[in-house]
């Protein structure tokens, strides 16, 4: 870029003149930049819509197209303090009798008081060293947890009692078992417990030097107490079951035991019709959110009168005014968009189809209206909710809450047919969206819009802006060079005139 000399000799406003002369080139740069910004806004609008549609496809339909969303069961326990039950979809309905005879526990040792090597009581603290107890050189501890091979710990005379506990905690058997260990400096003793429950959690401690083990208060002879681990045990419908943990997985029931019972308690397994109803209700809630958004964008107010704001425009407006103006542009970007139209057409078409299911009366073709699920007259609903479905009798919707709840009635009278209908409806919706979101030359997989094409268009704008800016700079430089030459010529002319004037003034 050449030196830009202002009109010192000519008296002209060179900057303003050149700005005016290259204005059409600047306008082209500004226009392209504006178009790219608007294009970015459109990309962002599409990304948000695609995110919502993909969430509906993956999360909602991904759940509702499987039988597990409908075969919901629940087990009621007569003594909720004694046990809790998680019920699987294949659990059998019925009443079970259960008695809890034992609770799983881990092995736990309370050590005896610390003594020195001679057997004399010693007021030990966490930082007491083995050498303080009269032991020198290397000592060893051996620990066996359950049926795993024995593990050896080597201890130096400089090790403290806290370090002994730390090394015990560091032992891990091949099958993943370990112990928690702590030396309590206030009470001067070790506390050691297995990390898992059950009879197989028992641990034993030994040493080549039993005097050392006695001194630490953890030998069978010196420890205060040792409680062996115990398995949990229940009698369910006359059959005894044991577990190393307080959970039992039996016939798709996961039973967690909390306390021993003096007698039998009952487990009553039933189909959870409320759970099925809530899942179907959630399906329509998410569907409505999607179609309402698509309708809102497709039927948006014409925003063509809202032009992109320049920096000067923004300076004359408040921050809220700028946001409202730009939101008008963004909200109208997909007005009458063909992709939105195709998506709405696909979804609404599927929802109006009849679906063949096996009912108690035989095979029938059912429609959503037979479950009391319908769209409403456009005069009765909010704008952009014309394709939304409403469940008759739903207490959360004033417009239909006084109607008979046919969905609940159908679930109660024929849960299998109801499940088959809505599972197939979900499959049809998922298949329809999958078809719309398939990969093409212009769009990626699981993408509703032409994201590849839009990315290419963005790059094209960048290239055009670069070329237009390059041309603008070249034109500016060219004009500055011309004005610089003119200024130089005028400076020379003025110098000559001054010399001549000086010459004649001396005559």
C-alpha positions as CSV (number, residue, x, y, z in Angstrom):
1,X,0.0,0.0,0.0
2,X,1.5,3.4,-1.0
3,X,1.9,6.4,1.3
4,X,-1.5,8.1,1.3
5,X,-0.8,11.8,0.9
6,X,-3.7,14.2,1.6
7,X,-4.3,17.3,-0.5
8,X,-1.7,19.6,1.1
9,X,-1.0,21.3,-2.3
10,X,-4.3,21.1,-4.0
11,X,-6.4,21.8,-1.0
12,X,-8.7,18.9,-1.9
13,X,-10.3,16.4,0.6
14,X,-8.6,13.5,-1.0
15,X,-10.0,10.9,1.5
16,X,-13.6,11.9,0.9
17,X,-13.1,12.0,-2.9
18,X,-11.5,8.6,-3.1
19,X,-14.1,7.1,-0.7
20,X,-16.8,8.4,-3.0
21,X,-15.0,7.1,-6.1
22,X,-14.7,3.5,-4.7
23,X,-18.1,3.5,-3.1
24,X,-19.6,1.0,-5.5
25,X,-16.8,-1.4,-4.7
26,X,-17.3,-0.9,-1.0
27,X,-21.0,-1.5,-1.4
28,X,-20.3,-4.8,-3.0
29,X,-18.1,-5.9,-0.1
30,X,-20.7,-4.7,2.4
31,X,-23.5,-6.5,0.5
32,X,-21.6,-9.8,0.4
33,X,-20.7,-9.5,4.1
34,X,-24.3,-8.9,4.9
35,X,-25.4,-11.9,2.8
36,X,-22.9,-14.1,4.5
37,X,-24.1,-13.0,7.9
38,X,-27.7,-13.6,7.0
39,X,-26.6,-17.1,5.7
40,X,-25.0,-17.8,9.0
41,X,-28.2,-16.9,10.8
42,X,-30.1,-19.3,8.6
43,X,-27.6,-22.1,9.3
44,X,-28.0,-21.5,13.1
45,X,-31.8,-21.6,12.8
46,X,-31.6,-24.9,10.9
47,X,-29.2,-26.3,13.5
48,X,-31.6,-25.6,16.3
49,X,-34.5,-27.2,14.5
50,X,-32.4,-30.2,13.5
51,X,-31.3,-30.6,17.1
52,X,-34.9,-30.7,18.3
53,X,-36.0,-33.1,15.6
54,X,-33.0,-35.4,16.2
55,X,-33.7,-35.4,20.0
56,X,-37.3,-36.5,19.2
57,X,-36.0,-39.2,16.9
58,X,-33.3,-40.5,19.2
59,X,-34.7,-40.0,22.7
60,X,-38.5,-40.2,22.4
61,X,-39.0,-42.5,19.4
62,X,-35.9,-44.4,20.3
63,X,-37.7,-45.4,23.5
64,X,-41.3,-45.6,22.4
65,X,-40.7,-48.0,19.5
66,X,-39.7,-50.8,21.9
67,X,-42.1,-52.9,24.1
68,X,-40.3,-51.8,27.3
69,X,-42.0,-48.4,27.1
70,X,-45.4,-50.1,27.5
71,X,-44.8,-53.3,29.5
72,X,-44.2,-51.4,32.6
73,X,-44.7,-53.2,35.9
74,X,-44.5,-52.2,39.5
75,X,-44.2,-54.2,42.7
76,X,-45.8,-53.1,46.0
77,X,-44.0,-54.2,49.2
78,X,-46.1,-54.6,52.3
79,X,-43.1,-53.5,54.5
80,X,-41.2,-50.9,52.5
81,X,-38.6,-50.6,55.3
82,X,-37.6,-54.2,54.9
83,X,-37.2,-54.3,51.2
84,X,-37.6,-52.5,47.9
85,X,-38.2,-54.0,44.4
86,X,-37.3,-52.8,40.9
87,X,-39.6,-54.6,38.5
88,X,-38.6,-55.6,34.9
89,X,-41.0,-55.8,32.0
90,X,-41.0,-59.6,32.0
91,X,-41.8,-60.0,35.7
92,X,-45.0,-62.0,36.3
93,X,-48.0,-60.4,37.8
94,X,-49.0,-61.9,41.2
95,X,-48.5,-61.9,44.9
96,X,-45.3,-63.4,46.4
97,X,-44.5,-64.2,50.0
98,X,-41.0,-63.4,51.3
99,X,-39.1,-63.7,54.5
100,X,-35.7,-62.1,55.0
101,X,-33.6,-64.3,57.3
102,X,-30.3,-62.5,57.1
103,X,-28.7,-59.3,55.8
104,X,-25.3,-59.3,54.0
105,X,-22.5,-57.8,56.0
106,X,-18.8,-57.3,55.5
107,X,-16.0,-58.6,57.7
108,X,-14.9,-56.2,60.3
109,X,-12.0,-56.2,62.8
110,X,-11.5,-53.9,65.8
111,X,-7.8,-54.1,66.8
112,X,-6.5,-54.4,70.3
113,X,-4.2,-51.8,72.0
114,X,-0.7,-51.2,70.7
115,X,2.2,-52.7,72.6
116,X,5.9,-52.4,72.1
117,X,8.1,-55.4,71.2
118,X,8.3,-56.5,74.8
119,X,4.5,-56.6,75.2
120,X,4.2,-53.4,77.2
121,X,1.3,-51.0,76.4
122,X,2.3,-48.1,74.3
123,X,0.4,-44.8,73.8
124,X,0.7,-44.9,70.0
125,X,-0.3,-42.1,67.6
126,X,-0.6,-42.0,63.8
127,X,3.0,-40.9,63.4
128,X,4.4,-43.6,65.8
129,X,7.2,-45.4,63.9
130,X,7.7,-49.2,64.1
131,X,11.2,-48.4,65.5
132,X,9.5,-46.6,68.4
133,X,7.9,-49.9,69.2
134,X,11.3,-51.6,69.2
135,X,11.2,-53.2,65.8
136,X,14.2,-52.9,63.4
137,X,14.8,-53.9,59.9
138,X,12.1,-55.2,57.6
139,X,8.8,-56.7,59.0
140,X,6.1,-58.3,56.9
141,X,2.3,-58.6,57.0
142,X,0.4,-61.2,55.0
143,X,-3.3,-60.7,54.2
144,X,-5.7,-63.1,52.5
145,X,-9.1,-61.8,51.4
146,X,-11.7,-64.4,50.6
147,X,-10.4,-67.2,48.5
148,X,-7.7,-65.1,46.8
149,X,-4.0,-65.9,47.1
150,X,-2.2,-64.4,50.1
151,X,-0.7,-60.9,49.5
152,X,2.5,-59.8,51.4
153,X,3.3,-56.3,52.6
154,X,6.8,-55.3,53.5
155,X,7.3,-52.7,56.2
156,X,10.4,-50.7,57.1
157,X,11.3,-49.6,60.7
158,X,10.8,-46.0,59.6
159,X,7.2,-46.7,58.6
160,X,4.5,-45.1,60.8
161,X,1.3,-46.8,62.0
162,X,-0.6,-44.6,59.5
163,X,1.7,-45.9,56.7
164,X,0.9,-49.5,57.8
165,X,-2.9,-48.7,57.4
166,X,-2.1,-47.1,54.0
167,X,-0.2,-50.2,52.7
168,X,-3.1,-52.4,53.8
169,X,-5.5,-50.2,51.9
170,X,-3.3,-50.6,48.8
171,X,-3.7,-54.3,48.6
172,X,-6.0,-55.4,45.8
173,X,-6.5,-59.1,44.9
174,X,-6.8,-60.5,41.4
175,X,-10.6,-60.6,41.7
176,X,-10.7,-56.9,42.8
177,X,-11.2,-57.3,46.5
178,X,-9.5,-55.0,49.0
179,X,-9.9,-53.8,52.6
180,X,-10.4,-50.4,54.2
181,X,-7.9,-49.8,57.1
182,X,-7.4,-46.9,59.5
183,X,-5.3,-46.3,62.6
184,X,-7.2,-44.2,65.1
185,X,-4.7,-42.1,67.0
186,X,-7.3,-41.1,69.6
187,X,-8.1,-44.7,70.6
188,X,-4.7,-46.2,69.7
189,X,-5.9,-49.1,67.6
190,X,-6.5,-50.4,64.0
191,X,-9.9,-50.8,62.4
192,X,-10.0,-53.0,59.3
193,X,-13.0,-54.0,57.1
194,X,-13.5,-55.8,53.9
195,X,-14.7,-53.6,51.0
196,X,-17.4,-56.2,49.9
197,X,-20.2,-58.0,51.8
198,X,-20.8,-61.7,52.0
199,X,-19.3,-64.8,53.6
200,X,-16.6,-64.7,51.0
201,X,-15.4,-61.3,52.2
202,X,-13.5,-62.8,55.2
203,X,-9.9,-61.8,55.6
204,X,-7.0,-63.1,57.7
205,X,-3.8,-61.5,58.8
206,X,-0.5,-63.2,59.6
207,X,3.2,-62.5,59.8
208,X,6.6,-64.3,59.9
209,X,7.0,-62.5,63.2
210,X,3.8,-63.1,65.3
211,X,5.2,-60.9,68.0
212,X,5.0,-58.0,65.5
213,X,1.4,-58.9,64.7
214,X,0.6,-59.0,68.5
215,X,2.2,-55.7,69.0
216,X,-0.1,-54.1,66.3
217,X,-3.1,-55.6,68.1
218,X,-4.3,-57.4,65.0
219,X,-3.4,-61.0,65.7
220,X,-6.3,-63.5,66.6
221,X,-5.0,-63.4,70.1
222,X,-4.8,-59.6,70.6
223,X,-7.6,-58.2,68.4
224,X,-10.6,-56.9,70.3
225,X,-13.3,-58.2,68.0
226,X,-13.7,-59.8,64.6
227,X,-17.1,-60.1,62.8
228,X,-17.1,-62.5,59.9
229,X,-18.9,-61.5,56.7
230,X,-22.3,-62.9,56.2
231,X,-24.5,-63.6,53.1
232,X,-28.0,-62.2,52.7
233,X,-30.7,-64.9,52.7
234,X,-34.4,-64.8,51.8
235,X,-37.2,-67.3,51.5
236,X,-39.3,-66.4,48.5
237,X,-42.4,-68.5,47.8
238,X,-40.9,-71.3,49.8
239,X,-37.5,-71.3,48.1
240,X,-34.3,-70.2,49.8
241,X,-32.0,-67.8,48.0
242,X,-28.6,-66.4,49.2
243,X,-26.5,-63.5,47.9
244,X,-23.2,-62.0,48.9
245,X,-24.9,-58.6,48.5
246,X,-28.3,-57.4,49.7
247,X,-29.7,-57.7,46.2
248,X,-31.4,-60.6,44.5
249,X,-32.3,-60.9,40.8
250,X,-35.1,-63.4,40.6
251,X,-37.5,-63.7,37.6
252,X,-37.0,-60.1,36.5
253,X,-37.4,-58.8,40.0
254,X,-34.5,-57.0,41.6
255,X,-35.1,-57.3,45.3
256,X,-33.0,-55.2,47.7
257,X,-33.2,-56.3,51.4
258,X,-32.7,-53.8,54.2
259,X,-33.6,-55.7,57.4
260,X,-34.4,-59.1,58.8
261,X,-38.2,-59.8,59.1
262,X,-39.8,-61.7,61.9
263,X,-42.4,-63.1,59.5
264,X,-43.5,-63.1,55.9
265,X,-44.1,-59.9,53.9
266,X,-45.9,-59.7,50.5
267,X,-44.6,-58.5,47.1
268,X,-47.5,-57.6,44.8
269,X,-46.5,-57.3,41.2
270,X,-48.9,-55.5,38.8
271,X,-49.0,-53.9,35.4
272,X,-48.3,-50.2,35.8
273,X,-51.0,-48.6,33.6
274,X,-50.1,-45.2,34.9
275,X,-46.5,-45.6,33.6
276,X,-47.7,-46.6,30.2
277,X,-50.1,-43.7,30.1
278,X,-47.4,-41.2,31.1
279,X,-45.0,-42.5,28.4
280,X,-47.7,-42.1,25.7
281,X,-48.5,-38.7,27.0
282,X,-44.8,-37.8,26.8
283,X,-44.6,-39.0,23.2
284,X,-47.3,-36.5,22.2
285,X,-45.8,-33.7,24.2
286,X,-42.5,-34.1,22.4
287,X,-44.3,-34.6,19.0
288,X,-46.3,-31.4,19.6
289,X,-43.2,-29.4,20.4
290,X,-41.6,-30.5,17.1
291,X,-44.6,-29.8,14.8
292,X,-45.4,-26.5,16.6
293,X,-41.9,-25.3,16.0
294,X,-42.1,-26.4,12.3
295,X,-45.5,-24.7,11.9
296,X,-44.2,-21.5,13.6
297,X,-41.2,-21.3,11.2
298,X,-43.2,-22.3,8.1
299,X,-46.0,-19.9,8.7
300,X,-43.9,-17.0,10.0
301,X,-44.7,-13.4,9.3
302,X,-43.1,-12.1,6.1
303,X,-39.9,-10.4,7.1
304,X,-38.8,-9.0,3.8
305,X,-39.4,-5.5,5.0
306,X,-36.8,-5.9,7.7
307,X,-33.4,-5.2,6.0
308,X,-30.1,-6.1,7.6
309,X,-28.9,-3.3,9.9
310,X,-25.8,-1.3,9.1
311,X,-23.5,-0.2,11.9
312,X,-24.9,3.3,11.6
313,X,-28.4,1.9,11.9
314,X,-27.5,0.1,15.1
315,X,-25.9,3.3,16.6
316,X,-29.3,5.0,16.3
317,X,-31.2,2.2,18.0
318,X,-31.3,0.7,21.5
319,X,-29.9,-2.8,22.2
320,X,-33.4,-4.2,22.6
321,X,-34.6,-2.5,19.3
322,X,-31.7,-4.1,17.5
323,X,-32.4,-7.5,18.9
324,X,-36.1,-7.3,18.1
325,X,-35.3,-6.2,14.5
326,X,-32.8,-9.0,13.9
327,X,-35.2,-11.6,15.5
328,X,-37.8,-10.6,13.0
329,X,-35.4,-11.4,10.2
330,X,-34.3,-14.7,11.8
331,X,-37.9,-15.8,12.5
332,X,-38.9,-15.4,8.9
333,X,-35.9,-17.1,7.3
334,X,-37.7,-20.4,6.8
335,X,-41.0,-19.0,5.8
336,X,-42.7,-21.3,3.2
337,X,-39.5,-23.5,3.2
338,X,-40.0,-26.6,1.1
339,X,-38.0,-28.8,3.6
340,X,-40.3,-27.7,6.4
341,X,-43.3,-28.4,4.3
342,X,-42.1,-31.9,3.4
343,X,-41.3,-32.7,7.0
344,X,-44.7,-31.5,8.3
345,X,-46.4,-33.4,5.5
346,X,-44.6,-36.6,6.4
347,X,-45.3,-36.4,10.1
348,X,-48.9,-35.4,9.9
349,X,-49.6,-38.0,7.2
350,X,-48.2,-40.8,9.4
351,X,-50.4,-39.6,12.4
352,X,-53.5,-39.8,10.3
353,X,-52.9,-43.4,9.2
354,X,-54.8,-46.4,10.6
355,X,-52.7,-49.1,12.2
356,X,-53.5,-52.8,12.2
357,X,-53.3,-54.4,15.7
358,X,-54.4,-57.6,17.4
359,X,-57.1,-56.7,19.9
360,X,-59.1,-59.0,22.3
361,X,-61.9,-59.1,19.7
362,X,-59.5,-60.0,16.9
363,X,-57.4,-58.0,14.3
364,X,-58.6,-54.4,13.8
365,X,-57.4,-51.2,12.2
366,X,-57.3,-48.5,14.8
367,X,-56.9,-44.7,14.5
368,X,-55.7,-42.1,17.1
369,X,-59.3,-40.8,17.5
370,X,-60.3,-44.2,18.9
371,X,-58.0,-43.4,21.8
372,X,-59.4,-40.0,22.2
373,X,-56.4,-38.3,20.7
374,X,-57.1,-35.6,18.1
375,X,-56.1,-32.3,16.7
376,X,-58.3,-29.3,17.4
377,X,-60.2,-26.8,15.4
378,X,-57.8,-24.0,14.5
379,X,-60.2,-21.5,16.1
380,X,-59.8,-23.2,19.5
381,X,-56.0,-23.4,19.7
382,X,-53.1,-21.0,19.7
383,X,-51.4,-19.9,16.5
384,X,-49.0,-22.5,15.1
385,X,-50.6,-25.3,17.1
386,X,-52.9,-26.6,14.3
387,X,-51.1,-30.0,14.0
388,X,-50.7,-30.6,17.7
389,X,-52.6,-33.5,19.3
390,X,-54.6,-33.4,22.5
391,X,-55.5,-36.3,24.8
392,X,-59.2,-36.2,25.9
393,X,-59.5,-36.1,29.6
394,X,-55.9,-34.9,30.2
395,X,-56.2,-32.8,33.4
396,X,-53.4,-30.5,32.3
397,X,-55.3,-29.2,29.3
398,X,-58.4,-27.1,30.0
399,X,-59.7,-27.5,26.5
400,X,-60.1,-31.3,26.8
401,X,-60.0,-32.1,30.5
402,X,-63.8,-32.6,30.8
403,X,-63.9,-35.2,28.0
404,X,-63.8,-38.9,28.7
405,X,-60.3,-40.2,28.9
406,X,-60.5,-43.0,26.2
407,X,-56.7,-43.6,26.3
408,X,-56.8,-44.6,30.0
409,X,-59.9,-46.7,29.2
410,X,-58.1,-48.5,26.4
411,X,-55.0,-49.1,28.4
412,X,-57.1,-50.7,31.2
413,X,-59.2,-52.8,28.9
414,X,-56.6,-53.9,26.3
415,X,-53.1,-52.9,27.3
416,X,-51.5,-55.2,24.7
417,X,-53.4,-53.7,21.8
418,X,-52.7,-50.2,23.1
419,X,-49.0,-51.0,23.3
420,X,-48.9,-52.5,19.8
421,X,-50.6,-49.5,18.3
422,X,-48.4,-46.8,19.8
423,X,-45.2,-48.9,19.3
424,X,-46.0,-49.2,15.6
425,X,-46.9,-45.5,15.4
426,X,-43.5,-44.7,16.9
427,X,-41.8,-47.0,14.4
428,X,-43.6,-45.3,11.5
429,X,-42.6,-41.9,12.8
430,X,-39.0,-43.0,13.2
431,X,-38.9,-44.5,9.7
432,X,-40.4,-41.3,8.2
433,X,-37.8,-39.1,9.9
434,X,-35.0,-41.5,9.0
435,X,-36.0,-41.2,5.4
436,X,-36.0,-37.4,5.6
437,X,-32.7,-37.2,7.4
438,X,-30.8,-39.6,5.1
439,X,-27.4,-38.6,3.7
440,X,-27.2,-37.0,0.3
441,X,-24.7,-35.1,-1.8
442,X,-26.0,-32.0,0.0
443,X,-26.8,-33.2,3.5
444,X,-25.1,-35.3,6.2
445,X,-26.7,-38.3,7.9
446,X,-29.3,-37.5,10.5
447,X,-29.6,-34.0,9.2
448,X,-32.9,-32.5,8.0
449,X,-31.5,-29.7,6.0
450,X,-28.8,-29.3,3.3
451,X,-25.9,-28.7,5.7
452,X,-23.2,-29.6,3.2
453,X,-24.6,-27.3,0.6
454,X,-24.9,-24.4,3.1
455,X,-21.4,-24.9,4.3
456,X,-20.2,-24.7,0.7
457,X,-22.2,-21.6,0.2
458,X,-20.6,-20.0,3.3
459,X,-17.2,-20.8,1.8
460,X,-18.2,-19.3,-1.5
461,X,-19.3,-16.1,0.3
462,X,-15.8,-15.9,2.0
463,X,-14.1,-16.3,-1.4
464,X,-16.3,-13.6,-3.0
465,X,-15.7,-11.2,0.0
466,X,-11.9,-11.8,-0.3
467,X,-11.9,-11.0,-4.0
468,X,-14.2,-8.0,-3.6
469,X,-12.0,-6.6,-0.8
470,X,-8.9,-7.2,-2.9
471,X,-10.4,-5.2,-5.8
472,X,-11.6,-2.4,-3.4
473,X,-8.0,-2.1,-2.0
474,X,-6.5,-2.1,-5.5
475,X,-8.9,0.7,-6.7
476,X,-8.2,2.7,-3.5
477,X,-4.4,2.3,-4.0
478,X,-4.7,3.3,-7.6
479,X,-6.5,6.5,-6.9
480,X,-4.2,7.4,-4.0
481,X,-1.2,7.0,-6.4
482,X,-2.8,9.3,-9.0
483,X,-3.6,11.9,-6.3
484,X,-0.1,11.6,-5.0
485,X,1.4,12.3,-8.4
486,X,-0.9,15.3,-8.8
487,X,0.1,16.6,-5.4
488,X,3.8,16.1,-6.3
489,X,3.4,18.0,-9.7
490,X,1.6,20.8,-8.0
491,X,4.3,21.0,-5.4
492,X,6.9,21.3,-8.1
493,X,4.8,23.9,-9.9
494,X,4.4,25.9,-6.8
495,X,8.1,25.7,-6.1
496,X,8.9,27.0,-9.6
497,X,6.4,29.9,-9.3
498,X,7.9,30.9,-6.0
499,X,11.4,30.9,-7.5
500,X,10.2,33.1,-10.4
501,X,8.4,35.4,-8.1
502,X,11.5,35.8,-6.0
503,X,13.6,36.5,-9.1
504,X,11.3,39.3,-10.4
505,X,11.0,40.8,-6.9
506,X,14.7,41.3,-6.8
507,X,14.8,43.2,-10.1
